[in-house]
Amino acid sequence: MDQILTPLGDALNSFLTDSNVQFVGRGIAVYVVLLWLACAYWAYRDLRARTSNPIAPYLAAVVIVLFTPILFPLGILLYRLIRPGETVAESNERAIAEEAMLREIETQPHCAICDRRVASDWLVCPTCRNQLRRACPSCSRSVELDWSACAWCGADLEARSVTVPSRPSASGRRRLQGAVPVAPSADATQPVIAGGSLEALRVDQRGGGTQLR
């Protein structure tokens, strides 16, 4: 057995003591150390972009360093498990997008009665039948309830809802001017007429007519 192990040990010793092998070994060691330190720096930069805490990035780098150049892959795995899922910039963008969505929802028209979302051209709320707008009698476009004129055709909306009384004719004006005002009577059963002296009216029971006395 010793005859087999002795030549193997000598060959391994000669291989390790070779200058080329030692140079390659040193290069590999330097590469591992640099990779270890680069991973620590990467953890620092990554956590700095994912949190506003000024101490947390340094703690992440220290954790990677404490895992030594041999076990630092385990430190990287542990860091990947506990780090925040999104960066600060991504979180801000998501908050801005949510705020913009909420503003868009708030700016959309709602029914004043049931607070349901309605379209901009609906005249009546389909849920509670609340009148939202009215149709222009000229162009049939939907207009707001408080508009005094149509924004599409310029029609006067207020003038259509007001009834203007007709002016009296010339003969009617002459009759109104020549009419004598009648004073109200104190006794409701004794009507009074104008012109000359005041006389009472009585009803002729026999003739069925009205005679003036």
Phi and psi restraints in degrees (value plus and minus 20) as a CYANA .aco file:
   2 ASP   PHI     -84.3   -44.3
   2 ASP   PSI     -50.6   -10.6
   3 GLN   PHI     -87.5   -47.5
   3 GLN   PSI     -44.6    -4.6
   4 ILE   PHI    -107.0   -67.0
   4 ILE   PSI     -61.4   -21.4
   5 LEU   PHI     -94.3   -54.3
   5 LEU   PSI     -52.9   -12.9
   6 THR   PHI     -83.7   -43.7
   6 THR   PSI     -67.0   -27.0
   7 PRO   PHI     -85.0   -45.0
   7 PRO   PSI     -53.9   -13.9
   8 LEU   PHI     -86.9   -46.9
   8 LEU   PSI     -60.2   -20.2
   9 GLY   PHI     -85.3   -45.3
   9 GLY   PSI     -60.4   -20.4
  10 ASP   PHI     -85.0   -45.0
  10 ASP   PSI     -60.5   -20.5
  11 ALA   PHI     -86.2   -46.2
  11 ALA   PSI     -60.5   -20.5
  12 LEU   PHI     -87.0   -47.0
  12 LEU   PSI     -59.5   -19.5
  13 ASN   PHI     -85.6   -45.6
  13 ASN   PSI     -60.2   -20.2
  14 SER   PHI     -88.2   -48.2
  14 SER   PSI     -51.9   -11.9
  15 PHE   PHI     -90.5   -50.5
  15 PHE   PSI     -60.7   -20.7
  16 LEU   PHI     -94.6   -54.6
  16 LEU   PSI     -49.9    -9.9
  17 THR   PHI    -102.6   -62.6
  17 THR   PSI     -22.7    17.3
  18 ASP   PHI     -89.0   -49.0
  18 ASP   PSI     120.4   160.4
  19 SER   PHI     -85.2   -45.2
  19 SER   PSI     -58.2   -18.2
  20 ASN   PHI     -86.2   -46.2
  20 ASN   PSI     -61.2   -21.2
  21 VAL   PHI     -86.2   -46.2
  21 VAL   PSI     -60.2   -20.2
  22 GLN   PHI     -85.6   -45.6
  22 GLN   PSI     -55.6   -15.6
  23 PHE   PHI     -85.7   -45.7
  23 PHE   PSI     -63.4   -23.4
  24 VAL   PHI     -85.6   -45.6
  24 VAL   PSI     -59.1   -19.1
  25 GLY   PHI     -83.6   -43.6
  25 GLY   PSI     -63.0   -23.0
  26 ARG   PHI     -83.4   -43.4
  26 ARG   PSI     -58.5   -18.5
  27 GLY   PHI     -83.7   -43.7
  27 GLY   PSI     -61.2   -21.2
  28 ILE   PHI     -84.8   -44.8
  28 ILE   PSI     -60.2   -20.2
  29 ALA   PHI     -84.3   -44.3
  29 ALA   PSI     -63.5   -23.5
  30 VAL   PHI     -82.7   -42.7
  30 VAL   PSI     -59.8   -19.8
  31 TYR   PHI     -83.0   -43.0
  31 TYR   PSI     -62.2   -22.2
  32 VAL   PHI     -84.9   -44.9
  32 VAL   PSI     -62.0   -22.0
  33 VAL   PHI     -84.4   -44.4
  33 VAL   PSI     -64.1   -24.1
  34 LEU   PHI     -83.2   -43.2
  34 LEU   PSI     -59.4   -19.4
  35 LEU   PHI     -85.2   -45.2
  35 LEU   PSI     -58.8   -18.8
  36 TRP   PHI     -81.8   -41.8
  36 TRP   PSI     -67.9   -27.9
  37 LEU   PHI     -87.9   -47.9
  37 LEU   PSI     -56.3   -16.3
  38 ALA   PHI     -85.0   -45.0
  38 ALA   PSI     -57.8   -17.8
  39 CYS   PHI     -86.1   -46.1
  39 CYS   PSI     -58.2   -18.2
  40 ALA   PHI     -83.3   -43.3
  40 ALA   PSI     -62.4   -22.4
  41 TYR   PHI     -87.1   -47.1
  41 TYR   PSI     -57.6   -17.6
  42 TRP   PHI     -82.4   -42.4
  42 TRP   PSI     -61.4   -21.4
  43 ALA   PHI     -83.4   -43.4
  43 ALA   PSI     -57.9   -17.9
  44 TYR   PHI     -84.3   -44.3
  44 TYR   PSI     -68.9   -28.9
  45 ARG   PHI     -86.2   -46.2
  45 ARG   PSI     -58.9   -18.9
  46 ASP   PHI     -86.5   -46.5
  46 ASP   PSI     -64.9   -24.9
  47 LEU   PHI     -92.5   -52.5
  47 LEU   PSI     -47.0    -7.0
  48 ARG   PHI     -86.1   -46.1
  48 ARG   PSI     -53.4   -13.4
  49 ALA   PHI    -101.7   -61.7
  49 ALA   PSI     -31.5     8.5
  50 ARG   PHI    -127.7   -87.7
  50 ARG   PSI     -24.8    15.2
  51 THR   PHI    -168.1  -128.1
  51 THR   PSI     134.1   174.1
  52 SER   PHI    -115.5   -75.5
  52 SER   PSI     -18.0    22.0
  53 ASN   PHI     -95.4   -55.4
  53 ASN   PSI     102.7   142.7
  54 PRO   PHI     -94.7   -54.7
  54 PRO   PSI     -35.8     4.2
  55 ILE   PHI    -114.5   -74.5
  55 ILE   PSI     -49.9    -9.9
  56 ALA   PHI     -78.4   -38.4
  56 ALA   PSI     -61.3   -21.3
  57 PRO   PHI     -81.3   -41.3
  57 PRO   PSI     -58.0   -18.0
  58 TYR   PHI     -88.0   -48.0
  58 TYR   PSI     -57.3   -17.3
  59 LEU   PHI     -83.9   -43.9
  59 LEU   PSI     -58.7   -18.7
  60 ALA   PHI     -84.2   -44.2
  60 ALA   PSI     -61.6   -21.6
  61 ALA   PHI     -85.8   -45.8
  61 ALA   PSI     -59.3   -19.3
  62 VAL   PHI     -84.8   -44.8
  62 VAL   PSI     -58.0   -18.0
  63 VAL   PHI     -82.5   -42.5
  63 VAL   PSI     -62.9   -22.9
  64 ILE   PHI     -84.5   -44.5
  64 ILE   PSI     -58.9   -18.9
  65 VAL   PHI     -87.5   -47.5
  65 VAL   PSI     -59.3   -19.3
  66 LEU   PHI     -88.0   -48.0
  66 LEU   PSI     -38.0     2.0
  67 PHE   PHI     -98.7   -58.7
  67 PHE   PSI     -19.1    20.9
  68 THR   PHI      44.5    84.5
  68 THR   PSI     142.1   182.1
  69 PRO   PHI     -83.5   -43.5
  69 PRO   PSI     -35.3     4.7
  70 ILE   PHI    -108.3   -68.3
  70 ILE   PSI     -58.9   -18.9
  71 LEU   PHI    -125.2   -85.2
  71 LEU   PSI     -12.1    27.9
  72 PHE   PHI     -82.8   -42.8
  72 PHE   PSI     -45.8    -5.8
  73 PRO   PHI     -80.0   -40.0
  73 PRO   PSI     -52.5   -12.5
  74 LEU   PHI     -87.6   -47.6
  74 LEU   PSI     -56.6   -16.6
  75 GLY   PHI     -84.8   -44.8
  75 GLY   PSI     -59.0   -19.0
  76 ILE   PHI     -84.1   -44.1
  76 ILE   PSI     -61.4   -21.4
  77 LEU   PHI     -83.3   -43.3
  77 LEU   PSI     -62.5   -22.5
  78 LEU   PHI     -84.6   -44.6
  78 LEU   PSI     -60.1   -20.1
  79 TYR   PHI     -85.6   -45.6
  79 TYR   PSI     -59.4   -19.4
  80 ARG   PHI     -84.8   -44.8
  80 ARG   PSI     -46.7    -6.7
  81 LEU   PHI     -98.1   -58.1
  81 LEU   PSI     -51.7   -11.7
  82 ILE   PHI    -125.8   -85.8
  82 ILE   PSI     -26.0    14.0
  83 ARG   PHI     -92.7   -52.7
  83 ARG   PSI     135.4   175.4
  84 PRO   PHI     -82.1   -42.1
  84 PRO   PSI     129.6   169.6
  85 GLY   PHI     -96.6   -56.6
  85 GLY   PSI     -40.3    -0.3
  86 GLU   PHI    -158.1  -118.1
  86 GLU   PSI     135.8   175.8
  87 THR   PHI     -99.6   -59.6
  87 THR   PSI     150.4   190.4
  88 VAL   PHI     -84.7   -44.7
  88 VAL   PSI     -59.7   -19.7
  89 ALA   PHI     -84.1   -44.1
  89 ALA   PSI     -62.7   -22.7
  90 GLU   PHI     -84.4   -44.4
  90 GLU   PSI     -58.1   -18.1
  91 SER   PHI     -85.7   -45.7
  91 SER   PSI     -60.6   -20.6
  92 ASN   PHI     -85.8   -45.8
  92 ASN   PSI     -61.4   -21.4
  93 GLU   PHI     -83.4   -43.4
  93 GLU   PSI     -60.2   -20.2
  94 ARG   PHI     -85.9   -45.9
  94 ARG   PSI     -60.0   -20.0
  95 ALA   PHI     -84.8   -44.8
  95 ALA   PSI     -60.2   -20.2
  96 ILE   PHI     -86.3   -46.3
  96 ILE   PSI     -60.4   -20.4
  97 ALA   PHI     -84.8   -44.8
  97 ALA   PSI     -60.5   -20.5
  98 GLU   PHI     -85.8   -45.8
  98 GLU   PSI     -60.3   -20.3
  99 GLU   PHI     -85.7   -45.7
  99 GLU   PSI     -60.5   -20.5
 100 ALA   PHI     -84.9   -44.9
 100 ALA   PSI     -57.5   -17.5
 101 MET   PHI     -85.8   -45.8
 101 MET   PSI     -61.2   -21.2
 102 LEU   PHI     -84.9   -44.9
 102 LEU   PSI     -59.7   -19.7
 103 ARG   PHI     -85.0   -45.0
 103 ARG   PSI     -58.1   -18.1
 104 GLU   PHI     -85.3   -45.3
 104 GLU   PSI     -59.3   -19.3
 105 ILE   PHI     -86.8   -46.8
 105 ILE   PSI     -59.0   -19.0
 106 GLU   PHI     -89.1   -49.1
 106 GLU   PSI     -52.7   -12.7
 107 THR   PHI     -97.0   -57.0
 107 THR   PSI     -36.0     4.0
 108 GLN   PHI     -90.1   -50.1
 108 GLN   PSI     123.2   163.2
 109 PRO   PHI     -85.3   -45.3
 109 PRO   PSI     121.9   161.9
 110 HIS   PHI    -148.2  -108.2
 110 HIS   PSI     133.6   173.6
 111 CYS   PHI     -92.9   -52.9
 111 CYS   PSI     116.1   156.1
 112 ALA   PHI     -93.0   -53.0
 112 ALA   PSI     -36.7     3.3
 113 ILE   PHI    -114.2   -74.2
 113 ILE   PSI     -76.3   -36.3
 114 CYS   PHI    -122.2   -82.2
 114 CYS   PSI     -24.4    15.6
 115 ASP   PHI      42.0    82.0
 115 ASP   PSI       4.1    44.1
 116 ARG   PHI    -105.3   -65.3
 116 ARG   PSI     132.7   172.7
 117 ARG   PHI     -91.3   -51.3
 117 ARG   PSI     114.7   154.7
 118 VAL   PHI    -148.3  -108.3
 118 VAL   PSI     139.1   179.1
 119 ALA   PHI    -100.1   -60.1
 119 ALA   PSI     140.6   180.6
 120 SER   PHI     -94.5   -54.5
 120 SER   PSI     -33.7     6.3
 121 ASP   PHI    -133.8   -93.8
 121 ASP   PSI      -8.4    31.6
 122 TRP   PHI     -98.8   -58.8
 122 TRP   PSI     121.9   161.9
 123 LEU   PHI    -112.0   -72.0
 123 LEU   PSI     -51.8   -11.8
 124 VAL   PHI    -154.3  -114.3
 124 VAL   PSI     120.9   160.9
 125 CYS   PHI     -89.9   -49.9
 125 CYS   PSI     104.6   144.6
 126 PRO   PHI     -91.7   -51.7
 126 PRO   PSI     -31.5     8.5
 127 THR   PHI    -109.3   -69.3
 127 THR   PSI     -72.5   -32.5
 128 CYS   PHI    -132.4   -92.4
 128 CYS   PSI     -18.5    21.5
 129 ARG   PHI      42.9    82.9
 129 ARG   PSI       7.6    47.6
 130 ASN   PHI     -96.2   -56.2
 130 ASN   PSI     115.8   155.8
 131 GLN   PHI     -94.3   -54.3
 131 GLN   PSI      99.9   139.9
 132 LEU   PHI    -115.2   -75.2
 132 LEU   PSI     -62.6   -22.6
 133 ARG   PHI    -165.5  -125.5
 133 ARG   PSI     160.0   200.0
 134 ARG   PHI    -152.9  -112.9
 134 ARG   PSI     140.9   180.9
 135 ALA   PHI    -112.1   -72.1
 135 ALA   PSI     116.3   156.3
 136 CYS   PHI     -88.4   -48.4
 136 CYS   PSI     108.8   148.8
 137 PRO   PHI     -89.4   -49.4
 137 PRO   PSI     -31.4     8.6
 138 SER   PHI    -115.4   -75.4
 138 SER   PSI     -70.6   -30.6
 139 CYS   PHI    -131.9   -91.9
 139 CYS   PSI     -23.4    16.6
 140 SER   PHI      45.1    85.1
 140 SER   PSI      -3.1    36.9
 141 ARG   PHI    -103.8   -63.8
 141 ARG   PSI     134.0   174.0
 142 SER   PHI     -96.8   -56.8
 142 SER   PSI     111.6   151.6
 143 VAL   PHI    -147.3  -107.3
 143 VAL   PSI     140.3   180.3
 144 GLU   PHI     -93.7   -53.7
 144 GLU   PSI     140.5   180.5
 145 LEU   PHI     -91.5   -51.5
 145 LEU   PSI     -48.2    -8.2
 146 ASP   PHI    -116.8   -76.8
 146 ASP   PSI     -10.9    29.1
 147 TRP   PHI     -97.1   -57.1
 147 TRP   PSI     117.4   157.4
 148 SER   PHI    -114.8   -74.8
 148 SER   PSI     -34.0     6.0
 149 ALA   PHI    -165.4  -125.4
 149 ALA   PSI     128.5   168.5
 150 CYS   PHI     -93.6   -53.6
 150 CYS   PSI     110.9   150.9
 151 ALA   PHI     -96.7   -56.7
 151 ALA   PSI     -32.8     7.2
 152 TRP   PHI    -115.7   -75.7
 152 TRP   PSI     -65.0   -25.0
 153 CYS   PHI    -136.1   -96.1
 153 CYS   PSI     -27.3    12.7
 154 GLY   PHI      59.2    99.2
 154 GLY   PSI      -8.1    31.9
 155 ALA   PHI     -87.5   -47.5
 155 ALA   PSI     122.2   162.2
 156 ASP   PHI     -98.6   -58.6
 156 ASP   PSI      88.6   128.6
 157 LEU   PHI     -98.9   -58.9
 157 LEU   PSI     -51.2   -11.2
 158 GLU   PHI     -91.2   -51.2
 158 GLU   PSI     -57.8   -17.8
 159 ALA   PHI     -85.7   -45.7
 159 ALA   PSI     -48.7    -8.7
 160 ARG   PHI     -95.4   -55.4
 160 ARG   PSI     -43.1    -3.1
 161 SER   PHI    -113.5   -73.5
 161 SER   PSI     -21.2    18.8
 162 VAL   PHI    -129.9   -89.9
 162 VAL   PSI     110.2   150.2
 163 THR   PHI    -112.9   -72.9
 163 THR   PSI      98.8   138.8
 164 VAL   PHI    -112.2   -72.2
 164 VAL   PSI     103.6   143.6
 165 PRO   PHI     -89.3   -49.3
 165 PRO   PSI     127.0   167.0
 166 SER   PHI     -96.5   -56.5
 166 SER   PSI     126.0   166.0
 167 ARG   PHI     -98.8   -58.8
 167 ARG   PSI     123.9   163.9
 168 PRO   PHI     -89.7   -49.7
 168 PRO   PSI     135.2   175.2
 169 SER   PHI     -94.8   -54.8
 169 SER   PSI     155.3   195.3
 170 ALA   PHI     -84.7   -44.7
 170 ALA   PSI     -63.1   -23.1
 171 SER   PHI     -84.4   -44.4
 171 SER   PSI     -57.7   -17.7
 172 GLY   PHI     -86.0   -46.0
 172 GLY   PSI     -58.4   -18.4
 173 ARG   PHI     -84.6   -44.6
 173 ARG   PSI     -58.4   -18.4
 174 ARG   PHI     -85.2   -45.2
 174 ARG   PSI     -59.3   -19.3
 175 ARG   PHI     -85.5   -45.5
 175 ARG   PSI     -58.7   -18.7
 176 LEU   PHI     -87.0   -47.0
 176 LEU   PSI     -56.6   -16.6
 177 GLN   PHI     -90.5   -50.5
 177 GLN   PSI     -55.3   -15.3
 178 GLY   PHI    -106.2   -66.2
 178 GLY   PSI     -25.5    14.5
 179 ALA   PHI     -92.6   -52.6
 179 ALA   PSI     120.2   160.2
 180 VAL   PHI    -115.3   -75.3
 180 VAL   PSI     106.0   146.0
 181 PRO   PHI     -85.5   -45.5
 181 PRO   PSI     119.3   159.3
 182 VAL   PHI    -122.4   -82.4
 182 VAL   PSI     106.0   146.0
 183 ALA   PHI    -100.5   -60.5
 183 ALA   PSI     121.8   161.8
 184 PRO   PHI     -89.1   -49.1
 184 PRO   PSI     122.6   162.6
 185 SER   PHI    -105.0   -65.0
 185 SER   PSI     125.5   165.5
 186 ALA   PHI     -90.7   -50.7
 186 ALA   PSI     -54.3   -14.3
 187 ASP   PHI    -121.7   -81.7
 187 ASP   PSI      98.4   138.4
 188 ALA   PHI     -86.4   -46.4
 188 ALA   PSI     -44.5    -4.5
 189 THR   PHI    -104.2   -64.2
 189 THR   PSI     -31.0     9.0
 190 GLN   PHI    -136.4   -96.4
 190 GLN   PSI      67.8   107.8
 191 PRO   PHI     -86.5   -46.5
 191 PRO   PSI     130.5   170.5
 192 VAL   PHI    -140.5  -100.5
 192 VAL   PSI     119.1   159.1
 193 ILE   PHI    -138.6   -98.6
 193 ILE   PSI     140.2   180.2
 194 ALA   PHI    -117.5   -77.5
 194 ALA   PSI     134.8   174.8
 195 GLY   PHI      88.4   128.4
 195 GLY   PSI      94.0   134.0
 196 GLY   PHI      50.9    90.9
 196 GLY   PSI    -170.5  -130.5
 197 SER   PHI    -102.9   -62.9
 197 SER   PSI     134.5   174.5
 198 LEU   PHI     -98.8   -58.8
 198 LEU   PSI     106.2   146.2
 199 GLU   PHI    -147.1  -107.1
 199 GLU   PSI     130.0   170.0
 200 ALA   PHI    -106.5   -66.5
 200 ALA   PSI     133.8   173.8
 201 LEU   PHI    -126.9   -86.9
 201 LEU   PSI     115.6   155.6
 202 ARG   PHI    -152.3  -112.3
 202 ARG   PSI     138.3   178.3
 203 VAL   PHI    -122.5   -82.5
 203 VAL   PSI     107.0   147.0
 204 ASP   PHI     -99.8   -59.8
 204 ASP   PSI      88.9   128.9
 205 GLN   PHI     -87.1   -47.1
 205 GLN   PSI     -51.1   -11.1
 206 ARG   PHI     -98.1   -58.1
 206 ARG   PSI     -63.7   -23.7
 207 GLY   PHI    -105.9   -65.9
 207 GLY   PSI     -35.0     5.0
 208 GLY   PHI      53.8    93.8
 208 GLY   PSI      -7.3    32.7
 209 GLY   PHI    -135.9   -95.9
 209 GLY   PSI    -193.8  -153.8
 210 THR   PHI    -138.5   -98.5
 210 THR   PSI     105.1   145.1
 211 GLN   PHI    -135.9   -95.9
 211 GLN   PSI     125.1   165.1
 212 LEU   PHI    -121.8   -81.8
 212 LEU   PSI     108.4   148.4
